[in-house]
């Protein structure tokens, strides 16, 4: 097992790149994310700085964003769940067998991310990112006995949460309710509600733990 720090340049047509152009002094941190088979990524992002509280609405209008749900909002701070679509990088990461450590910050369109996994798989992922013009730079790599961290959601939670997002369950106002989703998925409303709450809790607890406030242990 190896752990490698890799610097990546994000695609210019991605919402993060546009955000840094319009708000260069904004601090952006990805506190959790999950890649899906359809080349999309669900991310929990923490924004801090002047104008952060005004951004959720603008993000929903970005062509690379499928949905954006506010988890927390204040004048200079916001935590948002964002579903980004049409990202071949998501598929490359998902099939690499490598896990990215969170949180990681993004500044001026670049990110430094620690990847954990077999060395050859990390190197293969770097080569894949290079073909996608992400200008990957291997900053360091070392062997470790540290196991790869678990993905934020189980595979079943991934499918159901993504489906709920795409159907508009998390939109304001909602475009779909539990009755609509449960009928299509073949689940009871109570079972679907519990599955969604467990998935949401795992994402929010991950955010809480990275902020060191212990919210996930309350109540």
C-alpha positions in Angstrom: 0.0 0.0 0.0 1.2 3.5 -0.8 0.2 7.1 -0.1 0.9 9.7 -2.7 0.4 13.4 -2.8 -0.6 14.5 -6.3 -1.3 18.1 -7.5 -4.1 18.3 -10.1 -5.3 21.2 -12.3 -9.1 21.1 -12.4 -10.9 21.4 -15.8 -11.5 25.0 -16.7 -15.2 24.3 -17.5 -15.8 23.0 -14.0 -17.8 25.1 -11.6 -14.9 25.2 -9.1 -12.7 26.8 -11.7 -15.3 29.4 -12.6 -15.9 30.0 -8.9 -12.2 30.8 -8.3 -12.3 33.3 -11.2 -15.2 35.2 -9.8 -14.2 34.8 -6.1 -10.4 34.5 -6.0 -10.2 35.1 -2.2 -12.8 32.4 -1.3 -11.5 29.4 0.7 -12.9 26.1 -0.7 -12.5 22.7 0.9 -13.9 19.4 -0.3 -14.8 17.5 2.9 -16.3 14.4 1.4 -17.1 13.1 -2.1 -18.4 10.0 -3.9 -17.9 9.2 -7.6 -20.6 7.3 -9.5 -20.6 5.1 -12.6 -22.3 7.7 -14.8 -19.2 10.1 -14.5 -20.7 12.3 -11.9 -19.5 13.2 -8.4 -21.4 14.1 -5.3 -19.3 16.4 -3.1 -19.8 18.0 0.3 -18.0 21.4 -0.1 -17.2 24.0 2.6 -16.9 27.6 1.4 -15.6 30.4 3.6 -15.0 34.1 2.8 -16.8 37.2 1.7 -19.9 36.3 -0.4 -19.9 32.6 0.5 -23.4 32.7 1.7 -24.6 34.1 -1.7 -23.1 31.3 -3.8 -25.6 28.4 -3.5 -28.1 30.0 -5.8 -25.5 30.8 -8.4 -24.0 27.3 -8.3 -27.4 25.8 -9.2 -27.2 27.8 -12.5 -23.8 26.5 -13.5 -24.0 24.1 -16.5 -21.6 21.6 -14.8 -23.8 21.3 -11.7 -26.8 18.9 -11.7 -28.0 19.9 -8.2 -26.8 21.9 -5.2 -28.3 21.5 -1.7 -27.4 23.8 1.1 -26.5 22.0 4.3 -25.4 25.1 6.3 -25.4 28.8 5.3 -24.2 32.0 6.9 -23.1 35.4 5.5 -19.4 34.4 5.2 -19.7 30.6 5.2 -21.7 27.8 3.5 -21.6 24.0 3.3 -23.2 22.6 0.2 -23.8 19.2 -1.3 -23.1 19.4 -5.0 -23.7 16.9 -7.8 -21.3 17.5 -10.7 -22.1 15.8 -14.0 -20.2 14.8 -17.2 -16.8 14.2 -15.5 -14.8 11.4 -17.2 -12.3 12.0 -14.3 -14.9 10.6 -12.0 -15.0 7.3 -13.9 -11.2 7.1 -14.0 -11.1 7.5 -10.2 -13.9 5.2 -9.5 -12.4 2.3 -11.4 -8.8 2.9 -10.2 -9.3 1.1 -6.9 -7.6 4.1 -5.2 -9.1 6.2 -2.5 -8.6 10.0 -2.0 -8.2 11.4 1.5 -10.5 14.1 2.5 -10.6 17.0 3.3 -8.5 18.7 0.7 -8.4 22.4 -0.3 -8.7 23.8 -3.8 -6.9 27.0 -4.6 -6.6 28.9 -7.9 -8.0 25.9 -9.8 -5.6 23.3 -8.4 -5.9 20.7 -5.7 -3.3 18.7 -3.7 -4.8 15.3 -2.9 -3.4 12.3 -1.0 -4.3 9.1 -2.8 -4.1 5.7 -0.9 -3.8 2.4 -2.7 -1.4 0.0 -4.5 1.5 2.0 -6.0 0.9 0.7 -9.5 -2.8 1.7 -9.3 -1.9 5.2 -8.2 0.5 5.6 -11.0 -2.1 4.3 -13.5 -4.6 6.9 -12.2 -2.0 9.6 -12.6 -1.5 8.5 -16.3 -5.2 8.6 -16.8 -5.5 12.1 -15.4 -2.6 13.2 -17.7 -4.6 12.1 -20.8 -7.4 14.3 -19.4 -5.2 17.4 -19.4 -5.2 17.7 -15.6 -1.4 18.3 -15.5 -0.9 15.8 -12.6 2.3 16.2 -10.6 3.5 13.6 -8.2 4.7 15.6 -5.2 5.6 12.6 -3.0 4.9 8.9 -2.6 5.7 6.5 0.2 4.7 3.0 1.4 2.4 2.7 4.3 0.6 0.1 6.4 -2.4 2.5 6.7 -5.5 0.9 5.1 -7.4 2.8 2.5 -10.3 4.8 4.2 -13.8 3.5 3.5 -15.8 5.3 0.8 -18.4 7.7 2.3 -21.4 5.7 1.0 -22.1 2.0 0.4 -22.8 1.0 -3.2 -26.5 0.7 -2.5 -26.6 4.1 -0.8 -24.8 5.6 -3.8 -27.4 4.4 -6.2 -30.4 5.5 -4.2 -29.0 8.9 -3.1 -27.9 9.7 -6.7 -31.3 8.7 -8.0 -33.0 10.9 -5.4 -30.8 13.8 -6.4 -31.5 13.4 -10.1 -35.2 13.1 -9.5 -35.3 16.4 -7.6 -35.9 15.0 -4.1 -33.3 17.5 -2.6 -34.5 20.4 -4.7 -36.2 23.4 -3.1 -39.1 23.0 -3.7 -39.0 19.3 -4.2 -39.8 17.9 -7.6 -40.2 14.3 -6.2 -41.3 12.9 -2.8 -40.8 9.6 -1.0 -43.9 8.2 -2.5 -42.7 8.8 -6.1 -39.2 7.5 -5.4 -40.3 4.4 -3.4 -42.7 3.3 -6.2 -40.0 3.5 -8.8 -37.3 1.8 -6.7 -39.6 -0.9 -5.3 -39.0 0.1 -1.7 -41.3 1.0 1.1 -41.5 4.7 2.0 -40.2 4.0 5.5 -37.3 1.9 4.2 -36.4 4.5 1.6 -36.6 7.3 4.2 -34.2 5.4 6.5 -31.8 4.6 3.7 -31.6 8.2 2.6 -31.2 9.4 6.2 -28.4 7.0 6.8 -26.6 8.1 3.7 -27.1 11.8 4.5 -25.8 11.1 8.1 -22.6 9.5 6.8 -21.9 12.5 4.6 -22.7 15.0 7.3 -20.7 13.1 9.9 -17.7 13.1 7.6 -18.0 16.8 7.3 -18.4 17.2 11.1 -15.3 15.1 11.8 -13.1 17.0 9.4 -14.2 20.3 11.2 -13.4 18.8 14.6 -16.7 19.8 16.2 -18.2 16.4 17.0 -21.7 17.2 15.8 -22.0 13.7 14.5 -21.9 12.4 18.1 -24.7 14.5 19.3 -28.3 13.4 19.6 
